[in-house]
Amino acid sequence: MKARMNHPVTVVPEAMKALQALSESTKPALPEKLLELVHLRASQINGCSVCVDMHPKLARRAGETDERLFAVGAWRDAPYFTEAERAALALTEAMTRLSDREDPVTDAVWDEAAKHFDEQQLASLVLGIAAINVWNRLNVAVRQPVGAWKV
């Protein structure tokens, strides 16, 4: 696959700085492994091959296991995830699939996440989910090839 154009964040360097700053802002409040699971799940939903390739590599560097990475797409039925991780993955799916239902982020999904994360963590989680969705949409729109971003 060949990209349709140079990546928008390389054409508009201020956008790269802004998106990197947004992503970096989420890191102090949340475990890296959790963020990578969230990034992987959103990327799977969005069909972003670049991110589906990249985020397992980053997760492994953070100490994540292949067993858990292979099960992210079936997290509801896999025994490998904590209740907090399940809440984060449910919130990820809800925020990523906004048009799939009338109330995309239900009170039940939100309340479950709020049970496991304090306000700072929850804010960082919401921002992290939003950030990966931006990256996914950019990569999918320009058909960014796998391997273009080195990790």
VOPAGU-2260 file (C-alpha; in pm, 1 decimal, decimal comma):
REM VOPAGU-2260
SITE   aa  ch    i         X         Y         Z
SITE  MET   A    0       0,0       0,0       0,0
SITE  LYS   A    1     116,4     349,5     -79,8
SITE  ALA   A    2       7,1     657,8     112,6
SITE  ARG   A    3    -222,8     896,9     -70,7
SITE  MET   A    4     -16,3    1193,3      43,5
SITE  ASN   A    5     250,3    1290,9     290,5
SITE  HIS   A    6     107,7    1244,9     637,6
SITE  PRO   A    7     -87,0    1555,5     744,2
SITE  VAL   A    8     122,7    1594,1    1060,6
SITE  THR   A    9     437,8    1616,3     850,6
SITE  VAL   A   10     275,8    1867,8     618,7
SITE  VAL   A   11     147,2    2071,9     915,0
SITE  PRO   A   12     423,4    2030,7    1176,8
SITE  GLU   A   13     229,3    2225,3    1440,9
SITE  ALA   A   14     -33,6    1951,4    1424,9
SITE  MET   A   15     232,9    1691,8    1507,5
SITE  LYS   A   16     343,9    1896,2    1807,7
SITE  ALA   A   17     -14,7    1936,5    1925,2
SITE  LEU   A   18    -102,6    1568,5    1889,1
SITE  GLN   A   19     219,6    1456,3    2053,9
SITE  ALA   A   20     155,7    1697,5    2341,0
SITE  LEU   A   21    -198,1    1562,7    2381,2
SITE  SER   A   22     -71,9    1204,3    2387,0
SITE  GLU   A   23     208,6    1286,8    2629,6
SITE  SER   A   24     -33,1    1462,5    2864,1
SITE  THR   A   25    -212,8    1133,3    2933,1
SITE  LYS   A   26      95,2     936,8    3038,4
SITE  PRO   A   27     156,6    1059,6    3394,5
SITE  ALA   A   28    -189,0     957,7    3518,9
SITE  LEU   A   29    -221,7     609,7    3366,7
SITE  PRO   A   30     -11,3     295,0    3336,3
SITE  GLU   A   31     153,7     267,7    2996,1
SITE  LYS   A   32      25,5     -87,9    2948,7
SITE  LEU   A   33    -333,1      29,2    2998,2
SITE  LEU   A   34    -292,4     311,1    2747,1
SITE  GLU   A   35    -147,7      69,9    2492,6
SITE  LEU   A   36    -439,6    -173,6    2538,8
SITE  VAL   A   37    -681,1     115,6    2484,1
SITE  HIS   A   38    -487,6     234,9    2179,3
SITE  LEU   A   39    -484,0    -113,7    2033,4
SITE  ARG   A   40    -857,2    -168,2    2085,9
SITE  ALA   A   41    -957,9     162,4    1926,5
SITE  SER   A   42    -720,4      95,0    1637,2
SITE  GLN   A   43    -872,5    -248,5    1581,0
SITE  ILE   A   44   -1221,1     -97,2    1566,7
SITE  ASN   A   45   -1109,9     178,9    1330,7
SITE  GLY   A   46    -915,7     -56,1    1103,6
SITE  CYS   A   47    -594,5     141,7    1142,3
SITE  SER   A   48    -329,8    -105,5    1028,6
SITE  VAL   A   49     -43,8     127,0    1125,2
SITE  CYS   A   50    -161,1     146,3    1485,8
SITE  VAL   A   51    -262,3    -220,4    1507,0
SITE  ASP   A   52      97,0    -295,3    1409,0
SITE  MET   A   53     258,1     -31,4    1633,1
SITE  HIS   A   54      73,4     -49,8    1964,3
SITE  PRO   A   55     138,7    -416,9    2043,5
SITE  LYS   A   56     510,0    -344,3    1996,2
SITE  LEU   A   57     490,0     -48,7    2234,7
SITE  ALA   A   58     285,7    -256,9    2479,3
SITE  ARG   A   59     544,1    -536,2    2475,0
SITE  ARG   A   60     816,0    -281,1    2553,0
SITE  ALA   A   61     607,0    -177,3    2852,6
SITE  GLY   A   62     593,2    -538,9    2970,2
SITE  GLU   A   63     263,3    -651,0    2819,9
SITE  THR   A   64     223,2   -1019,8    2731,9
SITE  ASP   A   65     131,2   -1163,8    2394,0
SITE  GLU   A   66    -148,8   -1360,0    2559,4
SITE  ARG   A   67    -324,3   -1040,6    2665,4
SITE  LEU   A   68    -249,5    -856,7    2341,2
SITE  PHE   A   69    -395,9   -1139,3    2134,1
SITE  ALA   A   70    -712,7   -1128,1    2346,8
SITE  VAL   A   71    -781,2    -752,5    2334,3
SITE  GLY   A   72   -1040,6    -791,5    2058,8
SITE  ALA   A   73   -1229,0   -1043,0    2276,3
SITE  TRP   A   74   -1165,9    -877,8    2612,7
SITE  ARG   A   75   -1519,0    -943,5    2740,1
SITE  ASP   A   76   -1468,4   -1319,7    2720,3
SITE  ALA   A   77   -1098,8   -1341,0    2804,4
SITE  PRO   A   78    -996,3   -1392,1    3167,7
SITE  TYR   A   79    -678,8   -1184,8    3141,0
SITE  PHE   A   80    -805,4    -834,6    3218,5
SITE  THR   A   81    -873,6    -657,7    3545,7
SITE  GLU   A   82   -1204,3    -487,7    3615,4
SITE  ALA   A   83   -1035,4    -149,5    3565,2
SITE  GLU   A   84    -895,7    -259,0    3228,5
SITE  ARG   A   85   -1238,1    -388,5    3126,9
SITE  ALA   A   86   -1393,2     -54,4    3220,8
SITE  ALA   A   87   -1129,1     129,3    3016,1
SITE  LEU   A   88   -1182,3     -99,2    2717,0
SITE  ALA   A   89   -1561,3     -56,2    2737,5
SITE  LEU   A   90   -1518,7     321,1    2746,6
SITE  THR   A   91   -1279,5     296,2    2451,7
SITE  GLU   A   92   -1532,3     104,1    2246,5
SITE  ALA   A   93   -1813,4     344,2    2336,5
SITE  MET   A   94   -1610,6     655,4    2252,9
SITE  THR   A   95   -1482,6     501,8    1929,7
SITE  ARG   A   96   -1821,0     379,5    1804,0
SITE  LEU   A   97   -2013,9     701,4    1857,9
SITE  SER   A   98   -2273,5     647,9    1586,7
SITE  ASP   A   99   -2352,9     285,2    1670,1
SITE  ARG   A  100   -2619,9     370,8    1928,3
SITE  GLU   A  101   -2838,6     658,1    2041,4
SITE  ASP   A  102   -2648,8     701,8    2368,8
SITE  PRO   A  103   -2293,0     604,4    2272,4
SITE  VAL   A  104   -2135,8     649,4    2615,7
SITE  THR   A  105   -2402,7     520,7    2849,4
SITE  ASP   A  106   -2417,5     606,0    3216,4
SITE  ALA   A  107   -2338,6     240,9    3292,3
SITE  VAL   A  108   -2015,9     251,6    3089,4
SITE  TRP   A  109   -1919,3     589,0    3234,0
SITE  ASP   A  110   -2003,3     494,3    3593,6
SITE  GLU   A  111   -1802,8     173,0    3569,5
SITE  ALA   A  112   -1498,5     365,1    3447,1
SITE  ALA   A  113   -1547,6     627,1    3720,5
SITE  LYS   A  114   -1545,4     346,0    3981,4
SITE  HIS   A  115   -1192,6     248,9    3881,9
SITE  PHE   A  116   -1029,6     579,2    3792,4
SITE  ASP   A  117   -1008,3     907,0    3981,1
SITE  GLU   A  118   -1091,0    1231,8    3800,2
SITE  GLN   A  119    -734,5    1290,2    3678,3
SITE  GLN   A  120    -706,9     933,9    3549,9
SITE  LEU   A  121   -1050,9     941,3    3390,4
SITE  ALA   A  122    -973,6    1271,6    3218,6
SITE  SER   A  123    -645,8    1125,3    3091,4
SITE  LEU   A  124    -824,6     812,5    2972,0
SITE  VAL   A  125   -1082,8    1016,1    2779,5
SITE  LEU   A  126    -807,5    1228,8    2624,6
SITE  GLY   A  127    -603,9     918,2    2539,0
SITE  ILE   A  128    -901,2     757,0    2365,8
SITE  ALA   A  129    -971,8    1078,1    2175,3
SITE  ALA   A  130    -606,0    1107,7    2072,3
SITE  ILE   A  131    -580,9     755,7    1932,5
SITE  ASN   A  132    -902,8     808,3    1741,5
SITE  VAL   A  133    -751,1    1118,7    1579,4
SITE  TRP   A  134    -438,1     925,4    1483,2
SITE  ASN   A  135    -648,2     637,3    1348,8
SITE  ARG   A  136    -858,3     866,6    1135,2
SITE  LEU   A  137    -555,9    1045,3     992,3
SITE  ASN   A  138    -376,2     719,7     912,4
SITE  VAL   A  139    -682,0     557,2     756,0
SITE  ALA   A  140    -769,2     866,2     548,5
SITE  VAL   A  141    -425,0     893,0     390,4
SITE  ARG   A  142    -373,4     514,4     377,5
SITE  GLN   A  143     -57,1     536,4     581,3
SITE  PRO   A  144     135,4     213,2     520,8
SITE  VAL   A  145     237,6     -16,3     802,6
SITE  GLY   A  146     598,4      37,2     902,1
SITE  ALA   A  147     597,5     406,8     815,9
SITE  TRP   A  148     628,3     496,8    1185,6
SITE  LYS   A  149     915,3     321,4    1360,7
SITE  VAL   A  150     884,8     222,5    1724,6
